[in-house]
Amino acid sequence: MAERRVTIGWTEGLHARPASIFVRAATASGVPVTIAKGDGAPVNAASMLAVLGLGAEGGEEVVLASDAEGADAALDRLAKLVADGLEELPETV
């Protein structure tokens, strides 16, 4: 399983707008991805309610994971999005 540990770059954490950006990006990645807060239980990264339910704050670590084909590239892009607090998914890393 591919995995990326990343510190949340959005000051407000994965709440409201940043969570929406992240969920859209995870869905657009085309691979099933999970996200977990620290060592907590992973949730579906494409579910807005699940991501909001993490209560992940800015500066906290999250773990992105997937075992699908193409997971490494997708996780690299999502990790960059989260770490840099970007407004959209980067095309390349």
All heavy atoms as an XYZ file, in Angstrom:
653
protein
N       0.845     -1.178      0.000
C       0.000      0.000      0.000
C       0.887      1.237      0.000
O       1.802      1.357      0.804
C      -0.920     -0.003      1.221
C      -1.694      1.291      1.329
S      -3.185      1.312      2.326
C      -4.163      0.029      1.690
N       0.565      2.166     -0.889
C       1.280      3.439     -0.946
C       0.700      4.376      0.105
O      -0.511      4.370      0.353
C       1.154      4.046     -2.330
N       1.566      5.168      0.701
C       1.110      6.058      1.775
C       1.983      7.314      1.794
O       3.165      7.268      1.478
C       1.177      5.270      3.077
C       1.448      5.991      4.296
C       1.437      5.124      5.543
O       0.596      4.207      5.689
O       2.295      5.381      6.381
N       1.360      8.433      2.158
C       2.074      9.694      2.334
C       1.644     10.310      3.653
O       0.454     10.438      3.927
C       1.769     10.692      1.207
C       2.066     10.220     -0.197
C       3.545     10.038     -0.461
N       3.811      9.636     -1.836
C       3.731      8.402     -2.302
N       3.371      7.401     -1.502
N       4.003      8.119     -3.558
N       2.617     10.678      4.482
C       2.343     11.415      5.714
C       2.627     12.873      5.430
O       3.701     13.207      4.940
C       3.220     10.916      6.857
C       2.850      9.520      7.311
C       3.653      9.069      8.523
N       3.140      7.799      8.986
C       2.179      7.659      9.902
N       1.660      8.724     10.461
N       1.757      6.466     10.252
N       1.662     13.722      5.703
C       1.795     15.132      5.337
C       1.191     16.026      6.414
O       0.193     15.664      7.048
C       1.158     15.382      3.946
C      -0.302     15.041      3.924
C       1.400     16.779      3.463
N       1.807     17.170      6.628
C       1.301     18.162      7.571
C       0.369     19.104      6.831
O       0.711     19.607      5.749
C       2.472     18.942      8.204
O       3.329     18.016      8.867
C       1.965     19.973      9.203
N      -0.786     19.358      7.400
C      -1.801     20.202      6.760
C      -1.307     21.639      6.676
O      -0.981     22.258      7.690
C      -3.127     20.134      7.540
C      -3.657     18.698      7.535
C      -4.148     21.108      6.954
C      -4.848     18.472      8.438
N      -1.289     22.174      5.467
C      -0.806     23.527      5.227
C      -1.873     24.605      5.320
O      -1.549     25.789      5.435
N      -3.134     24.235      5.268
C      -4.197     25.227      5.416
C      -4.282     25.628      6.879
O      -4.402     24.761      7.758
C      -5.553     24.676      4.986
C      -5.720     24.461      3.515
C      -5.822     25.426      2.566
C      -5.834     23.216      2.825
N      -5.987     24.853      1.327
C      -5.993     23.503      1.460
C      -5.804     21.892      3.237
C      -6.133     22.513      0.494
C      -5.936     20.901      2.274
C      -6.107     21.209      0.934
N      -4.249     26.908      7.157
C      -4.302     27.403      8.530
C      -5.543     26.894      9.257
O      -5.468     26.493     10.414
C      -4.301     28.949      8.544
O      -3.171     29.403      7.821
C      -4.254     29.483      9.953
N      -6.670     26.886      8.564
C      -7.936     26.459      9.177
C      -8.111     24.948      9.180
O      -9.131     24.445      9.650
C      -9.124     27.145      8.490
C      -9.310     26.782      7.041
C      -8.534     27.661      6.058
O      -7.433     28.133      6.374
O      -9.040     27.864      4.948
N      -7.141     24.210      8.671
C      -7.230     22.756      8.650
C      -8.167     22.276      7.557
O      -8.467     22.995      6.614
N      -8.616     21.049      7.680
C      -9.536     20.473      6.687
C     -10.976     20.765      7.089
O     -11.744     19.876      7.466
C      -9.294     18.967      6.546
C      -8.067     18.592      5.740
C      -7.825     17.087      5.799
C      -8.203     19.045      4.301
N     -11.333     22.026      7.015
C     -12.674     22.476      7.338
C     -13.226     23.271      6.167
O     -12.474     23.937      5.454
C     -12.666     23.352      8.595
C     -12.151     22.625      9.798
N     -12.909     21.712     10.486
C     -10.948     22.639     10.396
C     -12.192     21.208     11.478
N     -10.986     21.749     11.436
N     -14.508     23.209      5.946
C     -15.237     23.965      4.936
C     -14.532     23.988      3.582
O     -14.453     22.970      2.913
C     -15.524     25.359      5.452
N     -14.033     25.144      3.180
C     -13.460     25.284      1.833
C     -12.265     24.340      1.589
O     -12.236     23.650      0.572
C     -13.075     26.730      1.578
C     -12.526     26.964      0.181
C     -12.436     28.446     -0.140
N     -11.683     28.699     -1.345
C     -12.119     28.465     -2.574
N     -13.323     27.943     -2.760
N     -11.368     28.737     -3.617
N     -11.258     24.289      2.463
C     -10.150     23.364      2.209
C     -10.605     21.902      2.096
O     -10.095     21.162      1.258
C      -9.223     23.566      3.401
C      -9.503     24.954      3.852
C     -10.979     25.130      3.631
N     -11.552     21.500      2.921
C     -12.048     20.124      2.840
C     -12.729     19.888      1.502
O     -12.549     18.829      0.884
C     -13.013     19.829      3.991
N     -13.481     20.863      1.032
C     -14.149     20.746     -0.262
C     -13.132     20.628     -1.390
O     -13.281     19.794     -2.294
C     -15.045     21.973     -0.483
O     -15.606     21.948     -1.772
N     -12.083     21.431     -1.348
C     -11.019     21.365     -2.353
C     -10.366     19.990     -2.321
O     -10.157     19.360     -3.359
C      -9.973     22.476     -2.101
C     -10.594     23.849     -2.351
C      -8.729     22.266     -2.967
C      -9.759     25.007     -1.823
N     -10.054     19.514     -1.119
C      -9.396     18.215     -0.988
C     -10.281     17.078     -1.488
O      -9.823     16.198     -2.221
C      -8.995     17.965      0.469
C      -8.450     16.590      0.673
C      -7.164     16.272      0.263
C      -9.225     15.587      1.240
C      -6.664     14.977      0.407
C      -8.735     14.305      1.401
C      -7.446     14.005      0.981
N     -11.546     17.064     -1.111
C     -12.468     15.995     -1.524
C     -12.631     15.979     -3.042
O     -12.608     14.912     -3.661
C     -13.829     16.133     -0.800
C     -14.888     15.234     -1.424
C     -13.666     15.823      0.675
N     -12.776     17.151     -3.646
C     -12.879     17.213     -5.115
C     -11.613     16.661     -5.767
O     -11.671     15.935     -6.755
C     -13.146     18.645     -5.579
C     -14.580     19.090     -5.381
C     -14.905     20.357     -6.154
N     -13.845     21.355     -6.102
C     -13.834     22.422     -5.313
N     -14.831     22.634     -4.490
N     -12.835     23.280     -5.351
N     -10.461     17.019     -5.215
C      -9.188     16.539     -5.760
C      -9.051     15.031     -5.587
O      -8.579     14.335     -6.490
C      -8.028     17.261     -5.088
N      -9.444     14.520     -4.431
C      -9.369     13.077     -4.190
C     -10.281     12.327     -5.152
O      -9.896     11.291     -5.705
C      -9.746     12.766     -2.740
N     -11.467     12.852     -5.386
C     -12.403     12.236     -6.322
C     -11.842     12.275     -7.742
O     -11.897     11.285     -8.470
C     -13.765     12.952     -6.261
O     -14.264     12.877     -4.922
C     -14.762     12.332     -7.223
N     -11.267     13.406     -8.121
C     -10.719     13.576     -9.471
C      -9.469     12.735     -9.710
O      -9.105     12.490    -10.857
C     -10.401     15.047     -9.717
N      -8.842     12.269     -8.645
C      -7.607     11.493     -8.806
C      -7.849     10.174     -9.533
O      -6.924      9.608    -10.111
C      -6.953     11.222     -7.448
O      -7.674     10.241     -6.719
N      -9.073      9.680     -9.472
C      -9.411      8.445    -10.169
C      -8.992      7.173     -9.447
O      -9.156      6.086     -9.983
N      -8.431      7.306     -8.253
C      -8.066      6.130     -7.458
C      -8.704      6.260     -6.079
O      -8.862      7.360     -5.569
C      -6.535      5.945     -7.322
C      -5.882      5.739     -8.669
C      -5.898      7.097     -6.602
N      -9.088      5.135     -5.472
C      -9.635      5.210     -4.115
C      -8.525      5.580     -3.131
O      -7.477      4.952     -3.101
C     -10.180      3.810     -3.856
C      -9.463      2.925     -4.826
C      -9.074      3.775     -5.995
N      -8.771      6.616     -2.343
C      -7.790      7.116     -1.388
C      -8.452      7.208     -0.020
O      -9.628      7.567      0.085
C      -7.272      8.513     -1.807
C      -6.332      9.099     -0.766
C      -6.587      8.448     -3.157
N      -7.694      6.891      1.008
C      -8.172      7.108      2.375
C      -7.311      8.181      3.014
O      -6.180      8.439      2.594
C      -8.110      5.830      3.236
O      -6.756      5.397      3.345
C      -8.984      4.726      2.656
N      -7.864      8.812      4.045
C      -7.141      9.806      4.815
C      -7.388      9.516      6.289
O      -8.510      9.162      6.683
C      -7.564     11.248      4.444
C      -6.763     12.285      5.249
C      -9.064     11.443      4.580
C      -6.964     13.727      4.790
N      -6.350      9.628      7.076
C      -6.460      9.414      8.521
C      -5.729     10.542      9.231
O      -4.737     11.068      8.729
C      -5.857      8.072      8.913
N      -6.217     10.903     10.383
C      -5.566     11.913     11.212
C      -4.558     11.197     12.101
O      -4.939     10.351     12.909
C      -6.614     12.641     12.042
C      -6.085     13.763     12.889
C      -7.258     14.459     13.561
C      -6.816     15.308     14.718
N      -7.964     15.939     15.385
N      -3.275     11.503     11.909
C      -2.237     10.829     12.684
C      -2.319      9.334     12.498
O      -2.329      8.846     11.374
N      -2.422      8.601     13.593
C      -2.541      7.148     13.524
C      -3.980      6.675     13.715
O      -4.218      5.522     14.045
C      -1.629      6.496     14.568
C      -0.156      6.659     14.216
O       0.161      6.642     13.008
O       0.666      6.814     15.133
N      -4.943      7.583     13.499
C      -6.349      7.244     13.667
C      -6.874      6.380     12.536
O      -6.160      6.035     11.596
N      -8.135      6.036     12.619
C      -8.788      5.191     11.614
C      -8.923      5.947     10.294
O      -9.320      7.109     10.279
C     -10.162      4.767     12.106
N      -8.600      5.287      9.175
C      -8.728      5.938      7.870
C     -10.186      6.052      7.435
O     -11.013      5.196      7.774
C      -7.943      5.016      6.934
C      -7.921      3.696      7.611
C      -8.006      3.961      9.085
N     -10.472      7.123      6.693
C     -11.810      7.339      6.131
C     -11.663      7.598      4.639
O     -10.585      7.910      4.140
C     -12.544      8.515      6.814
C     -12.736      8.247      8.307
C     -11.827      9.834      6.584
N     -12.761      7.483      3.926
C     -12.800      7.707      2.487
C     -12.497      9.185      2.201
O     -13.233     10.074      2.618
C     -14.181      7.328      1.954
C     -14.310      7.505      0.463
O     -13.434      8.006     -0.217
N     -15.463      7.094     -0.048
N     -11.421      9.440      1.443
C     -11.017     10.817      1.137
C     -11.976     11.505      0.168
O     -11.938     12.727      0.025
C      -9.599     10.832      0.568
N     -12.844     10.750     -0.485
C     -13.808     11.326     -1.417
C     -15.139     11.648     -0.742
O     -16.083     12.068     -1.403
C     -14.027     10.380     -2.592
N     -15.215     11.499      0.575
C     -16.447     11.781      1.321
C     -16.285     13.057      2.145
O     -15.488     13.108      3.080
C     -16.774     10.613      2.258
O     -17.788     10.987      3.177
N     -17.059     14.065      1.798
C     -16.983     15.348      2.513
C     -17.289     15.163      3.997
O     -16.572     15.692      4.852
C     -17.949     16.350      1.873
C     -17.877     17.728      2.467
S     -16.304     18.517      2.079
C     -16.666     20.176      2.607
N     -18.316     14.416      4.312
C     -18.682     14.214      5.719
C     -17.580     13.487      6.482
O     -17.272     13.840      7.631
C     -19.991     13.455      5.839
C     -21.251     14.238      5.481
C     -22.479     13.340      5.569
C     -21.419     15.446      6.377
N     -16.972     12.492      5.855
C     -15.903     11.743      6.516
C     -14.691     12.632      6.763
O     -14.097     12.608      7.849
C     -15.520     10.528      5.682
N     -14.313     13.433      5.778
C     -13.156     14.322      5.914
C     -13.415     15.381      6.983
O     -12.560     15.638      7.832
C     -12.780     14.957      4.556
C     -11.718     16.032      4.727
C     -12.289     13.876      3.589
N     -14.597     15.972      6.969
C     -14.937     16.956      8.008
C     -14.943     16.312      9.386
O     -14.535     16.923     10.378
C     -16.301     17.593      7.728
C     -16.349     18.579      6.564
C     -17.796     18.995      6.296
C     -15.488     19.795      6.833
N     -15.388     15.046      9.446
C     -15.457     14.329     10.712
C     -14.098     14.069     11.344
O     -14.014     13.801     12.543
N     -13.030     14.150     10.556
C     -11.690     13.965     11.121
C     -11.336     15.078     12.104
O     -10.579     14.861     13.036
C     -10.630     13.959     10.003
C     -10.588     12.759      9.081
C      -9.601     13.004      7.951
C     -10.227     11.503      9.854
N     -11.863     16.275     11.867
C     -11.523     17.409     12.725
C     -10.050     17.782     12.626
O      -9.447     18.230     13.592
N      -9.474     17.594     11.450
C      -8.039     17.841     11.253
C      -7.753     19.337     11.188
O      -8.331     20.051     10.377
C      -7.565     17.146      9.988
N      -6.855     19.778     12.041
C      -6.492     21.196     12.144
C      -5.212     21.491     11.368
O      -4.417     20.586     11.103
C      -6.279     21.568     13.614
C      -7.487     21.336     14.501
C      -8.633     22.297     14.217
O      -8.382     23.411     13.707
O      -9.785     21.927     14.496
N      -5.001     22.761     11.053
C      -3.763     23.179     10.404
C      -2.564     22.796     11.254
O      -2.598     22.929     12.473
N      -1.517     22.288     10.617
C      -0.314     21.878     11.327
C      -0.331     20.451     11.825
O       0.699     19.938     12.260
N      -1.486     19.786     11.778
C      -1.562     18.383     12.193
C      -1.162     17.482     11.030
O      -1.241     17.873      9.870
C      -2.980     18.016     12.649
C      -3.364     18.637     13.959
C      -4.708     18.160     14.462
O      -5.661     18.047     13.657
O      -4.802     17.907     15.667
N      -0.736     16.270     11.358
C      -0.342     15.304     10.341
C      -1.523     14.429      9.949
O      -2.295     13.991     10.792
C       0.786     14.419     10.863
C       1.282     13.426      9.827
C       2.393     12.538     10.345
O       2.092     11.626     11.144
O       3.540     12.783      9.967
N      -1.641     14.199      8.638
C      -2.616     13.244      8.122
C      -1.871     12.224      7.276
O      -0.772     12.490      6.779
C      -3.736     13.916      7.289
C      -4.636     14.756      8.172
C      -3.175     14.732      6.145
N      -2.488     11.055      7.122
C      -1.903      9.985      6.325
C      -2.836      9.699      5.154
O      -4.003      9.363      5.351
C      -1.704      8.703      7.172
C      -1.102      7.599      6.314
C      -0.849      8.991      8.385
N      -2.309      9.849      3.945
C      -3.039      9.527      2.727
C      -2.571      8.156      2.272
O      -1.366      7.883      2.281
C      -2.739     10.556      1.638
C      -2.953     12.019      2.002
C      -2.477     12.922      0.876
C      -4.406     12.285      2.329
N      -3.498      7.298      1.869
C      -3.106      5.944      1.473
C      -4.000      5.409      0.368
O      -5.170      5.784      0.256
C      -3.170      5.004      2.679
N      -3.428      4.517     -0.443
C      -4.175      3.825     -1.493
C      -3.362      2.625     -1.950
O      -2.134      2.662     -1.942
C      -4.425      4.754     -2.684
O      -5.102      4.060     -3.711
N      -4.060      1.576     -2.356
C      -3.370      0.413     -2.904
C      -3.748      0.191     -4.370
O      -3.464     -0.857     -4.942
C      -3.623     -0.838     -2.073
C      -5.086     -1.213     -1.974
O      -5.930     -0.528     -2.590
O      -5.406     -2.191     -1.290
N      -4.353      1.195     -4.991
C      -4.778      1.092     -6.384
C      -3.617      1.350     -7.350
O      -2.614      1.960     -6.972
C      -5.898      2.094     -6.663
N      -3.783      0.896     -8.573
C      -2.804      1.197     -9.608
C      -2.789      2.706     -9.836
O      -3.838      3.349     -9.877
C      -3.191      0.484    -10.909
C      -2.173      0.649    -12.011
C      -2.523     -0.174    -13.244
O      -3.103     -1.264    -13.096
O      -2.199      0.298    -14.339
N      -1.619      3.291     -9.928
C      -1.496      4.741    -10.099
C      -1.546      5.507     -8.795
O      -1.611      6.732     -8.792
N      -1.511      4.780     -7.684
C      -1.637      5.422     -6.375
C      -0.490      6.376     -6.078
O      -0.717      7.452     -5.508
C      -1.735      4.372     -5.273
N       0.735      6.021     -6.446
C       1.870      6.875     -6.099
C       1.731      8.279     -6.671
O       1.914      9.261     -5.961
C       3.184      6.238     -6.556
C       3.626      5.106     -5.640
O       3.521      5.268     -4.403
O       4.053      4.074     -6.156
N       1.395      8.380     -7.946
C       1.250      9.693     -8.574
C       0.089     10.470     -7.956
O       0.203     11.670     -7.674
C       1.052      9.543    -10.079
N      -1.023      9.791     -7.724
C      -2.186     10.458     -7.134
C      -1.881     10.944     -5.719
O      -2.221     12.075     -5.360
C      -3.386      9.508     -7.120
N      -1.226     10.110     -4.927
C      -0.895     10.503     -3.561
C       0.117     11.632     -3.536
O       0.043     12.513     -2.665
C      -0.388      9.305     -2.763
C      -1.418      8.223     -2.463
C      -0.760      7.060     -1.729
C      -2.598      8.771     -1.688
N       1.057     11.638     -4.469
C       2.013     12.752     -4.544
C       1.292     14.073     -4.791
O       1.579     15.081     -4.143
C       3.045     12.518     -5.650
C       4.081     11.465     -5.290
O       4.225     11.136     -4.090
O       4.752     10.972     -6.220
N       0.342     14.076     -5.730
C      -0.405     15.305     -6.034
C      -1.271     15.733     -4.847
O      -1.321     16.913     -4.497
C      -1.257     15.112     -7.287
C      -0.417     15.019     -8.560
C      -1.252     15.119     -9.828
N      -2.369     14.195     -9.889
C      -2.323     12.957    -10.356
N      -1.190     12.471    -10.814
N      -3.397     12.204    -10.387
N      -1.947     14.775     -4.223
C      -2.791     15.118     -3.073
C      -1.950     15.602     -1.891
O      -2.343     16.538     -1.191
C      -3.647     13.916     -2.673
C      -4.777     13.560     -3.636
C      -5.398     12.223     -3.249
C      -5.830     14.656     -3.666
N      -0.811     14.974     -1.671
C       0.063     15.399     -0.571
C       0.548     16.824     -0.782
O       0.603     17.620      0.163
C       1.250     14.444     -0.440
N       0.885     17.167     -2.016
C       1.319     18.537     -2.316
C       0.182     19.522     -2.061
O       0.391     20.589     -1.480
C       1.813     18.646     -3.758
C       2.291     20.041     -4.124
C       3.050     20.053     -5.410
C       3.525     21.438     -5.809
N       4.242     22.169     -4.784
N      -1.010     19.160     -2.477
C      -2.184     20.004     -2.262
C      -2.370     20.294     -0.775
O      -2.533     21.442     -0.360
C      -3.428     19.303     -2.825
C      -4.777     19.954     -2.558
C      -4.968     21.139     -3.479
C      -5.899     18.951     -2.752
N      -2.314     19.252      0.039
C      -2.530     19.393      1.482
C      -1.384     20.153      2.155
O      -1.608     21.063      2.940
C      -2.719     18.005      2.147
C      -2.756     18.121      3.657
C      -3.990     17.350      1.630
N      -0.153     19.790      1.835
C       1.009     20.405      2.483
C       1.126     21.893      2.154
O       1.465     22.704      3.022
C       2.285     19.673      2.082
N       0.855     22.235      0.902
C       1.010     23.625      0.472
C      -0.251     24.452      0.658
O      -0.230     25.665      0.441
C       1.435     23.671     -1.000
C       2.824     23.090     -1.238
O       3.556     22.865     -0.250
O       3.171     22.857     -2.405
N      -1.372     23.811      1.022
C      -2.622     24.537      1.201
C      -3.082     25.194     -0.094
O      -3.536     26.331     -0.119
N      -2.956     24.450     -1.195
C      -3.285     24.995     -2.516
C      -4.791     25.116     -2.727
O      -5.577     24.476     -2.036
C      -2.677     24.100     -3.606
C      -1.169     23.929     -3.564
C      -0.717     22.925     -4.629
C      -0.464     25.261     -3.770
N      -5.165     25.901     -3.723
C      -6.576     26.096     -4.049
C      -7.098     25.080     -5.061
O      -8.288     24.995     -5.285
C      -6.802     27.509     -4.582
C      -6.587     28.579     -3.532
C      -7.568     28.471     -2.374
O      -8.780     28.302     -2.607
O      -7.122     28.548     -1.209
N      -6.179     24.333     -5.688
C      -6.583     23.300     -6.640
C      -5.506     22.245     -6.743
O      -4.366     22.483     -6.363
C      -6.890     23.891     -8.009
C      -5.711     24.559     -8.667
C      -6.074     25.247     -9.962
O      -7.129     25.895    -10.037
O      -5.277     25.137    -10.909
N      -5.880     21.099     -7.276
C      -4.954     19.987     -7.428
C      -3.896     20.327     -8.468
O      -4.230     20.733     -9.577
C      -5.722     18.736     -7.870
C      -4.927     17.455     -8.015
C      -4.428     17.001     -6.648
C      -5.775     16.381     -8.645
N      -2.615     20.199     -8.120
C      -1.579     20.476     -9.118
C      -1.576     19.413    -10.207
O      -1.826     18.247     -9.940
C      -0.280     20.434     -8.304
C      -0.608     19.665     -7.084
C      -2.080     19.824     -6.836
N      -1.308     19.825    -11.435
C      -1.276     18.890    -12.565
C      -0.098     17.936    -12.444
O      -0.194     16.769    -12.728
C      -1.192     19.651    -13.888
C      -2.468     20.410    -14.222
C      -3.668     19.497    -14.382
O      -3.521     18.419    -14.985
O      -4.737     19.861    -13.898
N       1.056     18.456    -12.060
C       2.254     17.632    -11.897
C       2.944     18.017    -10.600
O       2.723     19.091    -10.070
C       3.238     17.848    -13.065
O       3.607     19.224    -13.115
C       2.644     17.430    -14.387
N       3.788     17.121    -10.149
C       4.523     17.390     -8.908
C       5.959     17.674     -9.257
O       6.542     17.130    -10.123
C       4.412     16.178     -7.953
C       5.242     16.406     -6.720
C       2.974     15.948     -7.609
